[in-house]
């Protein structure tokens, strides 16, 4: 079977033609351009997103040649859009998952936060879709449709207004226990439940599209991080992965019952297949690759590989601590107005100290999330599977293994998200004839990093990071 797999991401859209055994016959990428603005604004051109899918897909198919049996699409999640219900034309830019302008919405609903988490599994934060939908609806013309951008893309491609269950669980509008839209949550955010898209499984006969030439079946739909979780064979409860992309996203399979987090992690669907849901816990570092890009822009480094060219030793009490809160802090702080910082600077601090602090800061925040995840699941993370551009830094991966006190296994492809979408499409095109493990296929880590420092050292570094992050959260609260 040959699958066209689309990964529509924050900064690019990738298209792969994937054959049996996971062999990639062709790969194309088209850049997209998120735009930042005042007040925490991050916007994207919706037509650019759609055009990038079609362009990348057509080019990959042309390069590979031959037939395509099915299409799988992974979306960036949490991004929302307003459009004309008659024409489907966007009525302005898409509001990115990174956008923080809905802070006032979440602050105004603070007394409903606990109840919303009970229903949806998600903390009340502008990262998720519903606060942005409320914010955007107040700023567009009456009669406009305001919804998740993936549902708009699906409508444009197939004519079917739908979103997959995993993506729906990222909105703050899905009842995580029933798998349906929650009337109560919709009422809280002032959203018409009838205007929300149909919720579908992540695999199945989901529609057809002629956008890439001949009519082709769309057989897989999934949100990006859950696609990577699937591709990296995290199919049993307690198995975890972290994707180091624009942000760093740590997800752990929680089994077939919704996990209740006492650590303020996000609890959501990993995927739904044949009407059966698998759940996961999710912790986020909003700024990882984007923080690295910022380091490049201010002239400190030249790409992920340059992180390995600096002198870096295990941090001690005199080492600067970097807190990557450049787009706010997510779990467990949920402080959207917090900002990033280096703390503990002195006249002796050097450029290499700043870069080393950056490396250990990213690793420490992921390690802190992993500890919370282990507590919630009551099971250790015995190994962490990782993917994304920043895994090219051996120094970062070693720091991650050190602070996790567990092996870090690097996924052999930079395209875990697209390969996960391909696996869902295989299941959707073949039905019950293909189980999850067979759809994903076997793979071996490109490299494995083992811990090289003591548990006591790791504990000191992570605790110092958590104290510094807490200080920034307190400062943000004081300034509001």
C-alpha positions as CSV (number, residue, x, y, z in Angstrom):
1,X,0.0,0.0,0.0
2,X,1.2,3.5,-0.8
3,X,0.0,6.4,1.3
4,X,0.3,10.1,0.9
5,X,1.0,11.4,4.4
6,X,0.6,15.1,5.2
7,X,2.1,16.8,8.2
8,X,0.7,20.4,8.3
9,X,2.9,22.1,10.9
10,X,3.5,25.5,12.4
11,X,6.4,26.5,10.2
12,X,6.1,24.0,7.3
13,X,4.0,21.4,5.6
14,X,5.6,18.1,4.8
15,X,4.3,15.5,2.4
16,X,5.6,12.0,2.2
17,X,4.8,9.1,-0.1
18,X,5.1,6.1,2.2
19,X,5.2,2.5,1.1
20,X,4.8,-0.8,3.0
21,X,7.5,-1.2,5.6
22,X,7.7,2.6,6.2
23,X,9.9,3.2,3.2
24,X,9.7,6.8,2.1
25,X,9.5,7.0,-1.7
26,X,9.3,10.8,-1.8
27,X,9.3,13.8,0.6
28,X,8.5,17.4,0.0
29,X,8.3,20.4,2.3
30,X,6.7,23.8,1.8
31,X,7.4,26.6,4.3
32,X,4.5,28.5,6.0
33,X,5.0,31.7,7.8
34,X,3.5,32.4,11.2
35,X,3.5,36.1,12.1
36,X,4.0,37.4,15.6
37,X,2.5,40.7,16.8
38,X,1.8,42.7,20.0
39,X,-0.1,41.3,22.9
40,X,1.0,37.8,22.3
41,X,-0.5,37.6,18.8
42,X,0.6,34.7,16.5
43,X,-1.3,34.4,13.2
44,X,-1.1,32.3,10.0
45,X,-2.6,32.8,6.6
46,X,-5.2,30.0,6.3
47,X,-5.1,29.9,2.5
48,X,-1.3,29.5,2.7
49,X,-1.8,26.5,5.0
50,X,-4.2,24.9,2.5
51,X,-2.1,25.7,-0.5
52,X,1.0,24.3,1.2
53,X,-0.8,21.0,1.7
54,X,-1.8,20.8,-1.9
55,X,1.6,21.9,-3.3
56,X,3.6,19.6,-1.1
57,X,1.3,16.7,-1.7
58,X,1.3,17.1,-5.5
59,X,5.1,17.5,-5.6
60,X,5.6,14.4,-3.5
61,X,3.3,12.3,-5.7
62,X,4.9,13.6,-8.8
63,X,8.4,12.7,-7.5
64,X,7.3,9.2,-6.4
65,X,5.2,8.3,-9.4
66,X,2.7,5.5,-9.4
67,X,-0.6,5.1,-7.6
68,X,-1.7,6.4,-4.2
69,X,-4.1,4.2,-2.2
70,X,-5.0,6.5,0.7
71,X,-4.2,9.9,2.3
72,X,-3.4,10.6,6.0
73,X,-3.3,14.1,7.4
74,X,-1.9,15.3,10.7
75,X,-2.7,18.9,11.8
76,X,-1.0,21.3,14.1
77,X,-3.9,21.4,16.6
78,X,-5.5,24.2,18.7
79,X,-5.3,26.8,15.9
80,X,-8.7,28.4,15.0
81,X,-10.2,30.3,12.1
82,X,-13.3,32.3,11.1
83,X,-14.7,31.8,7.6
84,X,-17.7,32.6,5.4
85,X,-20.3,29.8,5.6
86,X,-21.3,30.2,2.0
87,X,-18.0,30.4,0.2
88,X,-15.6,28.9,2.8
89,X,-13.3,31.9,2.4
90,X,-11.4,32.9,5.5
91,X,-12.5,36.1,7.2
92,X,-9.0,36.9,8.4
93,X,-5.9,35.1,9.6
94,X,-5.9,31.9,11.6
95,X,-5.2,32.4,15.3
96,X,-2.3,30.0,16.1
97,X,-2.0,27.7,19.0
98,X,0.8,29.9,20.2
99,X,-1.4,33.0,20.3
100,X,-1.9,34.4,23.8
101,X,-4.5,37.1,23.2
102,X,-7.3,35.1,24.8
103,X,-5.7,35.5,28.3
104,X,-8.6,37.9,29.3
105,X,-11.1,35.2,28.3
106,X,-9.5,32.6,30.6
107,X,-9.1,35.1,33.4
108,X,-12.7,35.9,33.2
109,X,-13.7,32.3,33.5
110,X,-11.3,31.4,36.4
111,X,-14.3,30.4,38.6
112,X,-15.2,27.7,36.0
113,X,-11.7,26.3,35.5
114,X,-12.1,23.3,37.8
115,X,-15.4,22.2,36.3
116,X,-14.0,22.6,32.7
117,X,-11.1,20.4,33.6
118,X,-13.5,17.8,35.1
119,X,-15.4,17.7,31.8
120,X,-12.6,18.0,29.2
121,X,-9.4,16.9,31.0
122,X,-7.7,20.1,30.1
123,X,-6.6,23.1,32.2
124,X,-8.2,26.4,31.4
125,X,-5.5,28.1,29.2
126,X,-5.5,30.2,26.0
127,X,-3.3,27.5,24.4
128,X,-6.4,25.4,23.8
129,X,-9.0,26.2,21.1
130,X,-12.1,27.3,23.0
131,X,-10.7,30.6,24.5
132,X,-9.4,31.6,21.1
133,X,-12.8,30.7,19.5
134,X,-14.5,33.0,22.0
135,X,-12.0,35.8,21.5
136,X,-12.2,35.5,17.7
137,X,-16.0,35.3,17.6
138,X,-16.3,38.7,19.2
139,X,-14.2,40.2,16.4
140,X,-15.8,38.9,13.3
141,X,-19.0,39.6,11.5
142,X,-22.3,38.0,12.5
143,X,-23.0,34.8,10.7
144,X,-19.3,33.8,10.4
145,X,-18.3,30.2,11.2
146,X,-15.6,30.1,13.9
147,X,-14.0,26.7,14.3
148,X,-10.8,24.6,14.3
149,X,-8.6,25.2,11.3
150,X,-8.2,21.5,10.7
151,X,-12.0,21.2,10.2
152,X,-11.9,24.0,7.7
153,X,-9.1,22.3,5.8
154,X,-11.0,19.0,5.8
155,X,-14.0,20.8,4.5
156,X,-12.0,22.4,1.7
157,X,-10.4,19.1,0.7
158,X,-13.3,16.7,1.1
159,X,-16.5,18.8,1.5
160,X,-17.0,17.1,4.9
161,X,-16.9,19.4,7.9
162,X,-15.1,17.1,10.4
163,X,-12.4,16.8,13.0
164,X,-10.9,13.7,14.5
165,X,-11.5,12.7,18.1
166,X,-7.9,13.4,19.2
167,X,-7.9,16.9,17.8
168,X,-11.4,17.5,19.3
169,X,-10.0,16.6,22.7
170,X,-7.6,19.6,22.4
171,X,-10.4,22.2,22.2
172,X,-11.7,22.5,25.9
173,X,-15.1,21.6,24.4
174,X,-15.0,17.8,24.2
175,X,-16.5,15.7,27.1
176,X,-13.5,13.4,27.5
177,X,-15.7,10.6,29.0
178,X,-18.4,10.5,26.3
179,X,-16.2,11.5,23.4
180,X,-18.9,14.0,22.3
181,X,-19.1,17.8,22.3
182,X,-20.0,19.1,25.8
183,X,-23.1,21.4,25.8
184,X,-22.0,22.7,29.2
185,X,-18.5,23.6,28.0
186,X,-19.9,25.2,24.9
187,X,-22.2,27.3,27.0
188,X,-19.3,28.5,29.2
189,X,-17.5,29.8,26.1
190,X,-20.6,31.0,24.3
191,X,-20.1,28.6,21.4
192,X,-23.0,27.2,19.4
193,X,-22.6,23.4,19.6
194,X,-24.4,23.0,16.3
195,X,-21.7,25.0,14.6
196,X,-18.9,22.6,15.7
197,X,-17.6,19.9,13.2
198,X,-18.6,16.3,13.2
199,X,-16.2,14.1,15.3
200,X,-14.8,11.1,13.5
201,X,-12.3,8.3,14.3
202,X,-8.7,8.8,13.4
203,X,-8.9,6.1,10.8
204,X,-11.6,5.0,8.4
205,X,-13.4,6.0,5.2
206,X,-13.4,9.7,6.0
207,X,-14.1,11.2,2.6
208,X,-12.4,11.8,-0.8
209,X,-10.5,14.6,-2.3
210,X,-9.5,15.6,-5.8
211,X,-7.1,18.3,-4.6
212,X,-4.1,16.2,-5.6
213,X,-5.4,15.1,-9.0
214,X,-7.6,12.0,-9.2
215,X,-10.1,11.4,-6.5
216,X,-8.3,9.8,-3.5
217,X,-9.7,8.5,-0.2
218,X,-8.8,10.3,3.0
219,X,-8.4,7.4,5.5
220,X,-6.5,9.0,8.4
221,X,-6.9,12.2,10.4
222,X,-5.0,13.0,13.6
223,X,-3.4,15.9,15.6
224,X,0.3,16.2,15.3
225,X,1.6,15.1,18.7
226,X,-0.6,12.1,18.9
227,X,0.5,11.1,15.4
228,X,4.1,11.0,16.6
229,X,3.1,9.1,19.7
230,X,1.6,6.4,17.4
231,X,4.5,6.3,15.0
232,X,7.0,5.8,17.9
233,X,5.1,2.7,19.0
234,X,3.9,4.1,22.3
235,X,1.0,1.7,22.2
236,X,0.9,0.6,25.8
237,X,0.2,2.5,29.0
238,X,3.3,4.2,30.3
239,X,5.1,4.4,27.0
240,X,6.2,8.0,26.3
241,X,7.7,10.2,23.6
242,X,8.8,13.8,23.3
243,X,8.8,15.8,20.1
244,X,11.3,18.7,20.0
245,X,9.8,21.0,17.3
246,X,8.6,24.6,17.7
247,X,7.8,23.5,21.2
248,X,8.7,20.3,23.1
249,X,5.7,18.1,23.7
250,X,5.9,15.1,26.1
251,X,3.0,12.6,25.8
252,X,2.5,9.3,27.5
253,X,0.0,6.6,26.7
254,X,-2.5,6.3,29.5
255,X,-4.5,3.3,28.3
256,X,-8.2,3.0,27.6
257,X,-9.5,5.1,30.5
258,X,-9.1,8.9,30.8
259,X,-6.3,9.7,33.2
260,X,-7.0,12.2,36.0
261,X,-4.0,14.4,36.5
262,X,-3.2,15.8,40.0
263,X,-0.1,17.5,38.5
264,X,-2.1,19.8,36.2
265,X,-1.1,18.0,33.0
266,X,-3.5,17.9,30.1
267,X,-5.5,14.7,29.8
268,X,-6.8,14.0,26.3
269,X,-7.4,11.4,23.6
270,X,-4.4,9.8,22.0
271,X,-6.6,8.3,19.2
272,X,-9.9,6.6,18.5
273,X,-10.0,3.5,16.3
274,X,-13.1,1.6,15.6
275,X,-15.0,3.7,18.2
276,X,-12.5,2.7,20.9
277,X,-10.6,5.5,22.5
278,X,-7.0,5.4,23.8
279,X,-6.0,8.3,26.1
280,X,-2.8,10.1,27.0
281,X,-1.3,12.7,29.3
282,X,0.4,15.7,27.7
283,X,2.9,18.2,29.0
284,X,4.2,21.1,27.0
285,X,7.2,23.3,26.6
286,X,5.9,26.1,24.4
287,X,9.3,27.4,23.3
288,X,11.9,24.9,22.3
289,X,12.8,25.1,18.6
290,X,11.3,28.6,18.5
291,X,13.6,29.5,21.4
292,X,16.6,28.1,19.4
293,X,15.5,30.2,16.5
294,X,15.5,33.2,18.8
295,X,19.1,32.3,19.9
296,X,20.1,32.3,16.2
297,X,18.4,35.7,15.6
298,X,20.3,37.3,18.4
299,X,23.6,35.7,17.3
300,X,24.3,33.3,20.1
301,X,24.2,30.1,18.0
302,X,23.9,28.9,14.4
303,X,21.4,26.0,14.5
304,X,20.9,22.9,16.6
305,X,24.2,21.4,15.7
306,X,26.0,24.5,17.1
307,X,24.7,23.6,20.5
308,X,27.3,20.8,20.5
309,X,30.2,23.1,19.8
310,X,30.2,25.0,23.1
311,X,31.9,24.0,26.4
312,X,29.2,22.6,28.6
313,X,29.5,20.9,31.9
314,X,26.9,19.6,34.4
315,X,25.3,22.7,36.0
316,X,26.2,23.6,39.6
317,X,25.0,26.3,42.0
318,X,26.9,29.0,40.1
319,X,25.5,28.1,36.6
320,X,22.9,30.3,34.9
321,X,19.5,28.7,34.6
322,X,17.4,29.3,31.5
323,X,13.6,29.1,31.7
324,X,12.2,28.8,28.2
325,X,9.0,30.8,28.8
326,X,9.3,32.9,25.6
327,X,5.6,32.1,24.8
328,X,4.5,31.7,28.4
329,X,4.7,28.6,30.6
330,X,2.4,25.6,30.3
331,X,2.1,22.6,32.6
332,X,2.2,22.6,35.5
333,X,2.3,26.4,35.8
334,X,-0.3,27.4,33.2
335,X,1.1,31.0,33.3
336,X,0.5,32.4,29.8
337,X,1.9,35.8,30.7
338,X,5.1,34.4,32.2
339,X,8.3,35.3,30.2
340,X,11.6,33.5,29.7
341,X,14.8,34.4,31.4
342,X,18.3,33.4,32.4
343,X,18.6,33.5,36.1
344,X,21.8,33.4,38.2
345,X,24.0,35.6,35.9
346,X,27.2,37.0,37.1
347,X,30.1,39.0,35.7
348,X,31.8,35.7,35.1
349,X,29.0,34.3,32.9
350,X,30.1,33.7,29.4
351,X,28.4,33.1,26.0
352,X,29.0,29.3,26.5
353,X,27.4,29.5,29.9
354,X,24.2,31.0,28.4
355,X,24.1,28.3,25.7
356,X,24.7,25.6,28.2
357,X,22.0,27.0,30.4
358,X,19.6,26.9,27.4
359,X,20.4,23.2,26.8
360,X,19.9,22.2,30.4
361,X,16.8,24.5,30.7
362,X,14.9,22.7,27.9
363,X,16.0,19.3,29.3
364,X,15.0,20.3,32.9
365,X,11.5,21.4,31.9
366,X,10.9,18.2,30.0
367,X,12.2,16.2,33.0
368,X,10.0,18.1,35.3
369,X,7.0,17.2,33.2
370,X,8.1,13.6,33.0
371,X,8.2,13.4,36.8
372,X,4.7,14.8,37.0
373,X,3.6,12.2,34.4
374,X,5.1,9.3,36.3
375,X,3.3,10.5,39.5
376,X,-0.1,10.7,37.7
377,X,0.3,7.3,36.0
378,X,1.8,5.6,39.0
379,X,4.4,4.0,36.7
380,X,7.9,5.0,35.7
381,X,8.9,6.1,32.3
382,X,11.5,3.5,31.6
383,X,12.6,5.0,28.3
384,X,11.8,8.2,26.4
385,X,11.4,8.1,22.6
386,X,12.3,11.4,21.0
387,X,11.9,13.0,17.6
388,X,12.2,16.5,16.0
389,X,14.9,18.8,14.8
390,X,16.5,19.4,18.1
391,X,17.3,15.7,18.5
392,X,20.3,16.5,16.2
393,X,22.0,18.0,19.3
394,X,23.7,15.1,21.1
395,X,24.4,17.4,24.0
396,X,20.7,18.2,24.5
397,X,19.8,14.5,24.2
398,X,22.5,13.6,26.8
399,X,21.3,16.2,29.2
400,X,17.7,14.9,28.7
401,X,18.8,11.3,29.6
402,X,20.8,12.7,32.6
403,X,17.8,14.5,34.0
404,X,15.3,11.9,33.2
405,X,17.5,9.2,34.7
406,X,16.3,7.0,31.9
407,X,17.5,6.1,28.4
408,X,16.5,8.5,25.5
409,X,15.9,6.7,22.2
410,X,16.1,8.8,19.1
411,X,13.5,8.0,16.4
412,X,15.3,7.2,13.1
413,X,13.3,9.6,11.0
414,X,12.7,13.3,11.3
415,X,9.1,12.7,10.1
416,X,7.5,10.9,12.9
417,X,4.3,13.0,12.7
418,X,3.8,12.2,9.0
419,X,4.6,8.5,9.5
420,X,2.0,8.4,12.2
421,X,-0.6,9.9,9.9
422,X,0.4,7.3,7.3
423,X,-0.1,4.5,9.8
424,X,-3.6,5.7,10.6
425,X,-4.4,5.9,6.9
426,X,-3.2,2.3,6.4
427,X,-5.7,1.2,9.1
428,X,-8.4,3.3,7.7
429,X,-7.9,1.9,4.2
430,X,-7.7,-1.7,5.3
431,X,-10.2,-1.7,8.2
432,X,-9.9,-4.4,10.9
433,X,-7.4,-6.3,8.8
434,X,-4.5,-4.3,10.2
435,X,-3.8,-3.8,13.8
436,X,-1.9,-0.8,15.3
437,X,1.4,-2.4,15.7
438,X,1.4,-3.8,12.2
439,X,0.4,-0.4,10.8
440,X,3.2,1.4,12.6
441,X,5.8,-1.3,11.7
442,X,9.1,-2.2,13.4
443,X,11.9,0.4,13.9
444,X,15.1,0.7,15.8
445,X,16.5,3.9,17.5
446,X,19.1,5.8,15.5
447,X,20.9,6.3,18.8
448,X,20.4,5.8,22.5
449,X,21.6,8.1,25.3
450,X,22.1,6.6,28.7
451,X,22.2,8.7,32.0
452,X,25.8,9.7,33.0
453,X,25.1,11.6,36.2
454,X,23.8,10.5,39.6
455,X,20.2,10.6,40.6
456,X,21.1,13.2,43.3
457,X,22.7,15.5,40.7
458,X,19.7,15.3,38.4
459,X,17.4,16.0,41.4
460,X,19.3,19.2,42.3
461,X,19.3,20.5,38.7
462,X,15.6,19.9,38.1
463,X,14.6,21.4,41.5
464,X,16.7,24.5,40.9
465,X,15.0,24.9,37.5
466,X,11.5,24.5,39.1
467,X,12.3,27.2,41.7
468,X,13.5,29.6,39.0
469,X,10.4,28.9,36.9
470,X,8.2,29.5,39.9
471,X,9.8,32.9,40.5
472,X,8.9,33.9,36.9
473,X,5.4,32.8,37.4
474,X,5.1,34.9,40.6
475,X,6.6,37.9,38.8
476,X,4.0,37.6,36.0
477,X,1.2,37.4,38.5
478,X,2.5,40.5,40.4
479,X,2.7,42.5,37.1
480,X,-1.0,41.7,36.3
